[in-house]
Amino acid sequence: MNAVYKAGLLLSLLCSLYLLGCAATREISYQDDVRPVLVDKCVRCHTPPHGEGYRMTGLDMTSYDTLMEGSIYGPVIVPGNSATSPFNMLVEGRAGNLSRILSSQHKAITDHDIRLLQLWVEQGARNQ
C-alpha cells in the first residue's frame, strides 16, 4: 500500500471513531437517526402486506409504533438492552443462520449503523 492510501484509510477510521463517539454522548433520535437507517435497509421487506420480511415474520417496520409492536414471535426490541433485543441480534449477525440469510438478501448495514441502533436501544428506544 502506498502512503496516500494508508493516510486515507487512517483518516477514514478516525472520522468513523469520532462520529461514533459523538453519537455515544448524545440522545439518539428515532426520527432523525434510526428511521433513515430502517428506511434504507429494512422497510422495503418489512412493509405490509407484500414485503417478504413482513409476510415471514409479521414485523412491520414502517413506523415506530409498528416496530415496537414486534413480530408474530413477540417483541423485537428490549428497550435498554441491545444485547438481548432480537432486532439488534439480527442486524449485528448474532442470530445464527437467520443472520446469514438476511445479510445475503439485504443492503449491507454499516458498522456505524449497527452502533447507532445499539445506542438507540440502550438509551431506551424512545420515539424522539
C-alpha positions in Angstrom: 0.0 0.0 0.0 1.2 3.4 -0.8 1.4 6.2 1.8 -1.5 8.2 0.4 -3.8 5.1 0.5 -2.7 4.4 4.1 -3.3 8.0 5.1 -6.8 7.8 3.6 -7.6 4.7 5.5 -6.4 6.2 8.7 -8.4 9.4 8.2 -11.5 7.3 7.4 -11.0 5.3 10.6 -10.5 8.4 12.7 -13.6 10.0 11.3 -15.7 6.9 12.0 -14.4 6.7 15.6 -15.2 10.4 16.0 -18.7 10.1 14.7 -19.4 7.1 16.9 -18.0 8.9 19.9 -20.3 11.9 19.2 -23.3 9.5 18.8 -22.5 7.9 22.2 -22.6 11.2 24.0 -25.9 12.5 22.6 -29.5 11.3 22.6 -30.2 9.1 19.5 -33.4 10.2 17.7 -35.7 7.7 16.2 -36.9 10.2 13.5 -33.5 11.7 12.7 -31.1 8.8 13.2 -32.8 5.4 13.3 -35.7 5.8 10.8 -33.4 6.8 7.9 -31.4 3.6 8.5 -34.5 1.5 8.6 -36.0 3.1 5.5 -32.7 2.5 3.6 -32.0 -1.1 4.8 -35.2 -2.7 6.2 -38.6 -1.2 5.3 -38.6 -2.5 1.7 -39.1 -6.0 3.0 -40.9 -5.2 6.2 -43.9 -3.4 4.8 -47.4 -5.0 4.8 -48.9 -6.7 3.1 -46.4 -7.9 0.4 -43.0 -7.3 1.9 -41.2 -10.7 2.2 -39.9 -10.0 5.7 -43.4 -8.9 6.8 -45.0 -12.0 5.3 -42.5 -14.3 7.1 -42.4 -12.6 10.5 -45.3 -10.1 10.7 -42.7 -7.4 11.5 -43.9 -4.1 10.1 -41.0 -1.6 10.2 -42.9 1.3 8.6 -43.4 3.3 11.8 -42.1 3.5 15.4 -45.3 2.1 16.7 -45.4 -1.0 14.4 -41.7 -1.7 15.0 -42.3 -1.7 18.8 -45.3 -4.0 18.4 -42.9 -6.6 17.3 -43.4 -9.7 15.1 -45.5 -12.9 15.3 -42.7 -14.2 17.5 -43.1 -11.4 20.1 -41.3 -8.1 20.8 -38.1 -7.5 18.8 -36.8 -4.6 20.9 -36.0 -4.7 24.6 -35.6 -1.0 25.5 -32.4 -0.5 27.4 -30.8 -3.8 26.4 -29.4 -4.2 22.9 -27.6 -7.4 24.0 -30.9 -9.3 24.3 -33.0 -7.5 21.7 -33.8 -9.8 18.7 -33.7 -6.7 16.5 -30.0 -6.0 17.4 -29.1 -9.6 17.3 -30.3 -9.8 13.7 -28.7 -6.7 12.4 -25.4 -7.5 14.2 -25.3 -11.0 12.8 -25.7 -12.7 16.2 -28.8 -14.8 15.1 -27.1 -17.8 13.5 -28.3 -19.0 10.2 -31.1 -16.4 10.0 -28.5 -13.6 10.1 -26.6 -15.1 7.2 -29.8 -15.3 5.2 -30.7 -11.7 5.9 -27.3 -10.4 5.0 -27.4 -12.1 1.7 -30.7 -10.6 0.7 -30.5 -7.1 2.0 -28.4 -4.0 1.7 -25.3 -4.2 3.9 -25.6 -2.5 7.2 -22.6 -0.5 8.2 -20.7 -0.7 11.5 -21.8 2.9 12.1 -25.5 2.0 11.6 -25.1 -1.0 13.9 -23.6 1.1 16.7 -26.3 3.7 16.2 -29.0 1.1 16.5 -27.3 -0.3 19.6 -27.1 3.1 21.3 -30.8 3.9 20.4 -31.9 0.6 22.1 -29.5 1.1 25.0 -31.0 4.6 25.5 -34.5 3.2 25.8 -35.6 3.0 22.2 -37.7 6.1 22.6 -39.7 7.8 19.8 -38.0 11.1 19.7 
